[in-house]
Amino acid sequence: MQSKSTDKTALAGFVVIGLLVAIGVLTDSIYLIAGGLIAALFAGMFLAYPPRLAAMLFGVQIVFTTAFLGGFSIYAGPFRIGIDDILQLWVFFLWIGAVIDGDGRVRSTHSGRLIKVLIALGILAFFRGLLAGSDAESAAVFLKTMLGYMFFFPAMWMLKDRRNMKVLVTTFLIASALAAVWIIFKGYTGGEGVYLRATSGLRVSSREVNVVVVGLFLLAMLLWKKHKAVPILPGIAALLIMGAAILLGQSRALWLAVAAGALMAFIADMSRVEEGGFRFGRLLSRIFLLVVFIGGSIAFVAAAGLLSAGDVAARSGGADGGLAGDVSLWARFLSWWEIIRTVTASPLTLLFGTGFGSKITYFRPDLLVRVSIPYVDGSFFQLLLSMGLSGSVVLALLYAGGIAGSFRTSIKARSARNTVLALWLTASFTALTIAALSGSLITNYRFTCLWAFMFAVLETIRRKR
């Protein structure tokens, strides 16, 4: 399956898909080319092998926006099936086949056990939502997102081969860099999620920014540890592009998450056994590099004519104004209070939530309207509403284990490869957890299979360090 002819076929499939997408964008005929694109994907599925399919899945999920992917979707009952869903399902089918043959079995791990519990609670929340009369399509979207964490298991199977680790991690890095370019491109062209703030200028509200953060950490660790696979000058250029994309996202929570993730990775790196413990000089050098990166990113986005230094400074303060404090933060507080009031109505809802698709009604001071929606900002509060304390606690334990496990691994890792991966995961899990406190990137967005892949990387290098 891994012959040269297979490689050529897979490459040809990528070229065909790329051409179809380009034609669709240029001619505004996305729906007309959907059939040809899906046919090309199916052909690639039968001819390519699992790591390449997973790599294609990462590329599709990261680079294209939700709205763009929606143009290629079909409905199967309450489920909307898109290109990324088809790819992910096919990877699962191949993994199931490997399990039947005896090659796909994976040993129980801390992350795997928590993911199994999380998925079980998610299925329970799906049926609770349906029985409570929630919208079936909305409940299905939540379930699909949580089922993305199941990607951990086929990922563990694929990562048994060291070459697959390199393919998939490299794809993650390249796709996140392309996503950064896509975000900057959207800043120039406008469209959905692109608008001007009165006080802080252009904002590109794109979910891909979350993955760009993770890619930025991977590239930064490769450069910091002087990994030979990354050329310095192109790597630095990519780093600045990623920094510019994160600034364009104008999310202060994400900016804080990046800083916290970088700090955690730097502490882990300074605490490494082979490095001789903590050194104040090394701390200063890292702080200096961080300042240079921030300054370079601001200069880059200013030179591109997208944001000024003043815009960035305005966003770091109370840019939304109008109320004491920050209006967007007050909106979150109001939604969280309504969630707490809702789930404490009975011991059952406090423990297991109200089910997927359940709506809360509250006043949005940032919009000046009263809304009734099933989606809230804040992953742990989202699960508190849908899955109760049980779901929120399991999710917290999963990510706390990811931070602690990757931190310990980075301290004890012997090989340069495992050191880079462990430091990357330390920074990434920290950033994702902090950003998830006020955003829903680990519960509402389609990237959950990417986060599951990162947990699989962690468990794999912990075994082999």
LINUR-V971299 format. One record per residue. N is the residue number from 1. SS is DSSP state (H for helix, E for strand, L for the rest). OMEGA is omega in degrees with one decimal (NA if undefined). D_CENTER is the distance of its C-alpha to the mean C-alpha in Angstrom with 2 decimals. Layout:
BEGIN
n: (N & N)
ss: (SS & SS)
omega: (OMEGA & OMEGA)
d_center: (D_CENTER & D_CENTER)
END
This chain:
BEGIN
n: (1 & 2 & 3 & 4 & 5 & 6 & 7 & 8 & 9 & 10 & 11 & 12 & 13 & 14 & 15 & 16 & 17 & 18 & 19 & 20 & 21 & 22 & 23 & 24 & 25 & 26 & 27 & 28 & 29 & 30 & 31 & 32 & 33 & 34 & 35 & 36 & 37 & 38 & 39 & 40 & 41 & 42 & 43 & 44 & 45 & 46 & 47 & 48 & 49 & 50 & 51 & 52 & 53 & 54 & 55 & 56 & 57 & 58 & 59 & 60 & 61 & 62 & 63 & 64 & 65 & 66 & 67 & 68 & 69 & 70 & 71 & 72 & 73 & 74 & 75 & 76 & 77 & 78 & 79 & 80 & 81 & 82 & 83 & 84 & 85 & 86 & 87 & 88 & 89 & 90 & 91 & 92 & 93 & 94 & 95 & 96 & 97 & 98 & 99 & 100 & 101 & 102 & 103 & 104 & 105 & 106 & 107 & 108 & 109 & 110 & 111 & 112 & 113 & 114 & 115 & 116 & 117 & 118 & 119 & 120 & 121 & 122 & 123 & 124 & 125 & 126 & 127 & 128 & 129 & 130 & 131 & 132 & 133 & 134 & 135 & 136 & 137 & 138 & 139 & 140 & 141 & 142 & 143 & 144 & 145 & 146 & 147 & 148 & 149 & 150 & 151 & 152 & 153 & 154 & 155 & 156 & 157 & 158 & 159 & 160 & 161 & 162 & 163 & 164 & 165 & 166 & 167 & 168 & 169 & 170 & 171 & 172 & 173 & 174 & 175 & 176 & 177 & 178 & 179 & 180 & 181 & 182 & 183 & 184 & 185 & 186 & 187 & 188 & 189 & 190 & 191 & 192 & 193 & 194 & 195 & 196 & 197 & 198 & 199 & 200 & 201 & 202 & 203 & 204 & 205 & 206 & 207 & 208 & 209 & 210 & 211 & 212 & 213 & 214 & 215 & 216 & 217 & 218 & 219 & 220 & 221 & 222 & 223 & 224 & 225 & 226 & 227 & 228 & 229 & 230 & 231 & 232 & 233 & 234 & 235 & 236 & 237 & 238 & 239 & 240 & 241 & 242 & 243 & 244 & 245 & 246 & 247 & 248 & 249 & 250 & 251 & 252 & 253 & 254 & 255 & 256 & 257 & 258 & 259 & 260 & 261 & 262 & 263 & 264 & 265 & 266 & 267 & 268 & 269 & 270 & 271 & 272 & 273 & 274 & 275 & 276 & 277 & 278 & 279 & 280 & 281 & 282 & 283 & 284 & 285 & 286 & 287 & 288 & 289 & 290 & 291 & 292 & 293 & 294 & 295 & 296 & 297 & 298 & 299 & 300 & 301 & 302 & 303 & 304 & 305 & 306 & 307 & 308 & 309 & 310 & 311 & 312 & 313 & 314 & 315 & 316 & 317 & 318 & 319 & 320 & 321 & 322 & 323 & 324 & 325 & 326 & 327 & 328 & 329 & 330 & 331 & 332 & 333 & 334 & 335 & 336 & 337 & 338 & 339 & 340 & 341 & 342 & 343 & 344 & 345 & 346 & 347 & 348 & 349 & 350 & 351 & 352 & 353 & 354 & 355 & 356 & 357 & 358 & 359 & 360 & 361 & 362 & 363 & 364 & 365 & 366 & 367 & 368 & 369 & 370 & 371 & 372 & 373 & 374 & 375 & 376 & 377 & 378 & 379 & 380 & 381 & 382 & 383 & 384 & 385 & 386 & 387 & 388 & 389 & 390 & 391 & 392 & 393 & 394 & 395 & 396 & 397 & 398 & 399 & 400 & 401 & 402 & 403 & 404 & 405 & 406 & 407 & 408 & 409 & 410 & 411 & 412 & 413 & 414 & 415 & 416 & 417 & 418 & 419 & 420 & 421 & 422 & 423 & 424 & 425 & 426 & 427 & 428 & 429 & 430 & 431 & 432 & 433 & 434 & 435 & 436 & 437 & 438 & 439 & 440 & 441 & 442 & 443 & 444 & 445 & 446 & 447 & 448 & 449 & 450 & 451 & 452 & 453 & 454 & 455 & 456 & 457 & 458 & 459 & 460 & 461 & 462 & 463 & 464 & 465)
ss: (L & L & L & H & H & H & H & H & H & H & H & H & H & H & H & H & H & H & H & H & H & H & H & H & H & H & H & L & L & H & H & H & H & H & H & H & H & H & H & H & H & H & H & H & H & H & H & L & L & H & H & H & H & H & H & H & H & H & H & H & H & H & H & L & L & H & H & H & H & H & L & L & L & E & E & E & L & L & E & E & E & L & H & H & H & H & H & H & H & H & H & H & H & H & H & H & H & H & H & H & H & L & L & L & L & L & L & L & L & H & H & H & H & H & H & H & H & H & H & H & H & H & H & H & H & H & H & H & H & H & H & L & L & L & L & H & H & H & H & H & H & H & H & H & H & H & H & H & H & H & H & H & H & H & H & H & H & H & L & L & L & H & H & H & H & H & H & H & H & H & H & H & H & H & H & H & H & H & H & H & H & H & H & H & H & H & H & H & H & L & L & L & L & E & E & E & E & L & L & L & E & E & E & E & L & L & L & H & H & H & H & H & H & H & H & H & H & H & H & H & H & H & H & H & L & L & L & L & L & L & L & H & H & H & H & H & H & H & H & H & H & H & H & H & H & H & H & H & H & L & L & H & H & H & H & H & H & H & H & H & H & H & H & H & H & H & H & H & H & H & L & L & H & H & H & L & L & L & L & H & H & H & H & H & H & H & H & H & H & H & H & H & H & H & H & H & H & H & H & H & H & H & H & L & L & L & L & L & H & H & H & H & H & H & H & H & L & L & L & L & L & L & L & L & L & L & H & H & H & H & H & H & H & H & H & H & H & H & H & H & H & H & H & L & L & L & H & H & H & H & H & H & L & L & L & L & L & L & L & E & E & E & E & E & L & L & L & L & E & E & E & E & E & L & L & L & L & L & H & H & H & H & H & H & H & H & H & H & H & H & H & H & H & H & H & H & H & H & H & H & H & H & H & H & H & H & H & H & H & H & H & H & L & L & L & H & H & H & H & H & H & H & H & H & H & H & H & H & H & H & H & H & H & H & H & H & L & L & L & L & L & L & L & L & L & L & L & H & H & H & H & H & H & H & H & H & H & H & H & H & H & H & H & H & L)
omega: (-176.8 & -178.7 & 178.9 & 179.0 & 176.9 & 178.7 & -179.8 & 178.9 & 179.8 & 178.4 & 178.4 & 177.4 & 177.7 & -178.8 & -179.7 & 179.8 & 178.8 & 179.1 & 179.3 & 178.7 & -179.8 & 178.9 & 180.0 & -179.8 & -175.6 & -176.0 & -179.2 & -178.6 & -175.8 & -175.8 & -178.6 & -177.5 & -177.0 & -178.9 & 179.2 & -179.8 & 179.5 & 178.1 & 178.8 & 178.3 & 179.2 & 177.6 & 179.0 & -179.4 & -176.3 & -174.8 & -178.2 & 179.2 & -167.5 & -178.9 & -179.9 & 175.6 & 178.5 & 177.6 & 177.2 & 177.5 & 178.9 & -178.7 & -180.0 & -176.2 & -172.6 & -167.8 & -174.6 & -178.9 & 179.2 & -178.9 & -179.6 & 178.4 & -179.5 & 179.3 & -177.6 & -172.5 & 172.8 & -178.7 & 172.4 & -172.5 & 179.6 & -176.2 & 171.5 & -175.1 & 179.1 & -179.7 & -178.8 & 177.5 & -180.0 & 179.3 & -178.4 & 178.1 & -178.5 & 175.1 & 178.5 & 178.9 & 178.9 & 178.5 & 178.3 & 175.9 & 178.5 & 177.3 & 179.0 & 178.8 & 179.4 & -178.2 & -171.9 & -178.7 & 179.5 & -179.4 & 179.3 & 179.7 & 178.0 & -179.1 & -178.1 & 179.8 & 179.2 & 179.1 & 177.0 & 178.9 & -179.9 & -179.9 & 178.9 & 177.5 & 177.9 & 177.7 & 176.5 & 179.8 & 178.7 & -178.6 & 175.2 & 178.3 & 179.1 & -179.7 & 179.4 & 177.9 & 178.6 & 178.9 & -174.6 & -178.9 & 178.6 & 178.4 & -179.9 & 178.4 & 177.6 & -179.6 & -179.9 & 179.4 & -179.0 & 178.0 & 176.2 & 178.8 & 176.9 & 177.5 & 176.8 & -171.7 & 173.4 & 177.3 & 177.1 & 178.1 & -178.1 & -175.6 & 172.9 & 177.2 & -176.2 & -179.5 & 178.5 & 175.9 & -178.3 & -179.7 & -173.3 & 178.0 & 178.0 & 177.5 & 177.1 & -178.1 & -177.4 & -178.9 & 179.2 & 175.8 & 177.2 & 177.5 & 177.2 & 177.1 & 179.1 & -179.7 & 178.6 & 177.3 & 177.7 & 177.0 & 178.9 & -172.1 & -178.8 & -179.3 & -176.0 & 177.6 & 179.9 & -179.4 & -177.8 & 172.6 & -178.2 & -174.2 & -172.7 & 171.1 & -172.9 & 172.5 & 174.8 & -177.6 & -174.2 & 179.6 & -180.0 & 178.9 & -179.2 & 179.1 & 176.4 & 177.5 & -179.2 & 176.6 & 177.7 & 178.5 & 179.9 & 179.8 & -179.9 & 179.9 & 176.8 & 179.2 & -177.1 & 179.7 & 175.6 & 179.4 & -173.1 & -176.8 & -177.0 & 175.0 & -171.0 & -174.3 & 174.7 & 178.7 & 178.7 & 177.8 & 178.8 & 179.6 & 179.7 & 176.9 & 177.7 & 177.7 & 178.3 & 179.4 & 179.0 & 176.3 & 179.2 & 177.0 & 176.4 & 177.1 & -179.9 & 177.5 & 179.7 & 175.7 & 176.9 & 179.7 & 178.3 & -180.0 & -179.1 & 178.9 & 177.9 & 179.6 & -179.4 & 178.8 & 179.4 & 177.5 & 178.4 & -179.6 & 179.3 & -178.2 & -178.4 & -176.9 & -176.2 & -177.7 & 175.6 & 174.3 & -173.1 & 176.2 & -176.2 & -179.6 & 179.3 & 176.6 & 179.5 & -179.7 & 179.4 & 176.6 & 178.6 & 179.5 & 178.6 & 178.1 & 178.6 & 179.4 & 179.8 & 179.1 & 179.4 & 179.5 & 178.2 & 178.7 & -179.6 & -177.1 & 176.1 & 178.9 & 178.2 & 178.6 & -177.0 & 179.3 & 174.3 & 176.3 & 177.7 & 177.2 & 179.7 & 179.6 & 179.4 & -179.8 & -179.4 & 177.0 & -179.0 & -171.9 & -176.9 & 171.3 & 173.1 & 177.4 & 174.5 & -175.0 & -176.6 & -173.1 & -179.7 & 177.6 & 176.8 & 177.9 & 177.3 & -179.7 & -179.7 & 178.9 & 179.7 & 178.2 & 178.9 & 177.1 & 179.5 & 179.3 & -178.1 & -173.7 & 178.7 & 179.3 & 178.6 & 177.9 & -179.1 & 179.8 & 177.2 & -177.4 & -173.2 & 176.6 & -176.9 & 178.8 & 178.8 & 178.7 & 179.7 & -176.0 & 169.7 & -179.5 & -179.3 & -178.3 & 176.8 & -179.2 & 178.4 & 178.3 & -178.2 & 176.9 & 174.6 & -174.8 & 174.8 & -172.4 & 177.1 & -176.1 & 176.7 & 175.9 & -178.6 & -173.2 & -175.7 & 174.5 & 175.9 & 178.6 & 175.3 & 177.6 & -171.7 & -172.1 & 176.5 & 179.6 & -178.5 & 179.5 & -179.5 & -179.1 & 179.7 & 178.0 & 178.5 & 178.8 & 179.3 & -176.9 & 174.1 & 176.0 & 177.0 & 178.8 & -177.2 & -178.5 & 179.5 & 177.3 & 179.2 & -179.2 & 180.0 & 178.5 & -172.8 & -175.9 & -178.9 & -177.1 & 179.1 & -178.9 & -178.5 & 177.3 & 179.1 & -178.2 & -178.4 & 177.6 & 176.1 & -178.1 & 177.4 & 179.5 & -173.8 & 179.9 & 176.9 & -178.1 & -179.0 & -178.9 & -179.6 & 178.9 & -179.0 & 177.6 & -179.8 & 177.2 & -174.1 & -173.8 & -179.5 & 177.7 & -175.0 & -171.9 & -175.5 & -174.3 & -175.0 & 177.9 & 175.3 & 177.8 & 177.5 & 176.6 & 179.1 & 175.5 & 177.9 & 175.8 & 179.6 & -177.2 & 179.7 & -177.8 & 175.4 & 178.3 & -169.3 & -175.1 & NA)
d_center: (30.03 & 28.98 & 32.04 & 32.35 & 33.00 & 29.71 & 27.89 & 29.87 & 29.18 & 25.40 & 25.68 & 27.92 & 25.48 & 22.77 & 25.53 & 26.67 & 23.29 & 22.75 & 26.24 & 25.85 & 22.76 & 24.65 & 27.73 & 25.98 & 24.58 & 27.95 & 30.12 & 28.09 & 28.73 & 25.34 & 26.92 & 29.82 & 27.85 & 25.50 & 28.09 & 28.45 & 24.76 & 24.33 & 27.51 & 26.30 & 23.12 & 25.37 & 27.69 & 25.01 & 23.89 & 27.46 & 28.06 & 24.96 & 23.94 & 20.80 & 19.00 & 19.54 & 18.35 & 15.06 & 14.84 & 15.68 & 13.05 & 10.28 & 12.32 & 12.83 & 9.39 & 8.16 & 11.62 & 13.02 & 12.58 & 12.88 & 16.55 & 17.23 & 16.00 & 18.07 & 21.11 & 21.10 & 20.83 & 23.62 & 24.36 & 25.44 & 26.78 & 24.20 & 21.30 & 20.04 & 19.50 & 17.70 & 17.39 & 14.01 & 15.66 & 18.74 & 17.16 & 15.35 & 18.67 & 20.63 & 18.82 & 19.62 & 23.17 & 23.66 & 22.50 & 24.89 & 27.57 & 27.03 & 27.35 & 30.59 & 31.83 & 31.06 & 28.58 & 25.32 & 26.08 & 23.95 & 25.26 & 24.15 & 21.82 & 20.78 & 17.11 & 18.48 & 20.99 & 18.69 & 16.37 & 19.65 & 20.76 & 17.58 & 17.93 & 21.66 & 21.25 & 18.91 & 21.65 & 24.22 & 22.48 & 22.40 & 26.14 & 26.92 & 25.42 & 27.49 & 30.58 & 30.20 & 30.32 & 26.76 & 25.74 & 24.95 & 22.44 & 20.42 & 20.67 & 19.62 & 16.37 & 15.49 & 16.74 & 14.84 & 11.49 & 12.82 & 14.37 & 11.15 & 11.47 & 14.74 & 13.29 & 13.97 & 17.63 & 18.02 & 15.75 & 18.26 & 21.02 & 19.89 & 19.28 & 22.92 & 23.81 & 23.08 & 23.08 & 20.17 & 18.13 & 19.03 & 18.31 & 14.77 & 13.77 & 15.66 & 13.99 & 10.49 & 12.35 & 14.35 & 11.83 & 9.86 & 13.45 & 14.43 & 11.73 & 13.31 & 16.65 & 15.80 & 14.98 & 18.26 & 20.06 & 19.19 & 20.66 & 23.87 & 24.11 & 22.96 & 22.02 & 19.71 & 17.78 & 19.97 & 22.74 & 25.01 & 25.31 & 28.91 & 28.40 & 25.39 & 25.40 & 22.83 & 19.37 & 16.68 & 14.57 & 11.63 & 8.15 & 7.45 & 8.45 & 5.36 & 4.53 & 8.29 & 8.60 & 7.46 & 9.69 & 12.24 & 12.66 & 13.28 & 15.73 & 17.32 & 18.07 & 19.50 & 21.69 & 22.69 & 23.84 & 25.50 & 24.00 & 26.32 & 23.76 & 22.53 & 25.32 & 25.61 & 26.34 & 23.75 & 21.18 & 22.25 & 22.18 & 18.57 & 17.74 & 19.64 & 18.05 & 14.55 & 16.25 & 17.92 & 14.85 & 13.45 & 17.00 & 17.19 & 14.37 & 17.01 & 14.93 & 17.02 & 14.77 & 12.10 & 15.15 & 16.33 & 13.13 & 13.43 & 17.10 & 16.81 & 14.43 & 16.86 & 19.79 & 18.78 & 18.38 & 21.67 & 23.44 & 22.45 & 23.66 & 26.86 & 27.48 & 27.46 & 30.69 & 31.62 & 31.22 & 33.98 & 32.19 & 31.44 & 32.94 & 33.18 & 33.53 & 30.25 & 28.57 & 30.25 & 29.23 & 25.55 & 25.99 & 27.86 & 25.20 & 22.58 & 25.12 & 25.77 & 22.13 & 21.87 & 25.24 & 24.51 & 21.36 & 23.45 & 26.32 & 24.30 & 22.98 & 26.51 & 28.19 & 26.16 & 27.67 & 24.49 & 24.56 & 27.30 & 27.31 & 28.90 & 26.07 & 23.57 & 26.14 & 26.70 & 23.08 & 23.06 & 25.90 & 26.65 & 25.86 & 25.89 & 29.28 & 31.80 & 31.68 & 32.19 & 28.92 & 25.90 & 25.91 & 22.17 & 22.23 & 25.34 & 23.72 & 21.10 & 24.04 & 25.99 & 23.35 & 22.86 & 26.64 & 27.00 & 24.58 & 26.62 & 29.79 & 28.70 & 27.66 & 30.65 & 33.00 & 33.54 & 32.75 & 31.15 & 28.57 & 27.94 & 27.19 & 25.45 & 24.53 & 25.64 & 23.52 & 20.79 & 21.82 & 24.04 & 24.51 & 25.50 & 27.83 & 28.00 & 28.91 & 26.39 & 28.22 & 25.86 & 26.85 & 30.30 & 30.09 & 29.84 & 26.90 & 26.34 & 22.74 & 20.65 & 17.41 & 17.31 & 15.32 & 14.51 & 12.66 & 15.68 & 18.16 & 16.56 & 17.15 & 20.47 & 21.53 & 20.48 & 20.96 & 23.03 & 23.28 & 22.81 & 19.23 & 18.29 & 20.09 & 18.59 & 14.98 & 16.29 & 18.11 & 15.22 & 13.21 & 16.60 & 17.52 & 14.51 & 15.55 & 19.20 & 19.06 & 17.33 & 19.68 & 22.68 & 21.81 & 21.51 & 24.89 & 26.60 & 25.13 & 27.96 & 26.63 & 25.01 & 22.27 & 21.34 & 21.67 & 19.15 & 16.57 & 17.38 & 17.24 & 13.85 & 12.53 & 14.71 & 13.35 & 9.62 & 10.29 & 12.66 & 10.61 & 7.87 & 11.05 & 12.98 & 10.78 & 10.56 & 14.34 & 14.77 & 11.69 & 10.19 & 6.41 & 6.90 & 9.88 & 10.34 & 7.63 & 7.70 & 4.35 & 6.34 & 8.21 & 5.99 & 6.00 & 9.55 & 10.32 & 9.89 & 12.25 & 14.47 & 14.76 & 15.81 & 18.34 & 19.66 & 20.47 & 21.90 & 24.31 & 25.31 & 25.59)
END
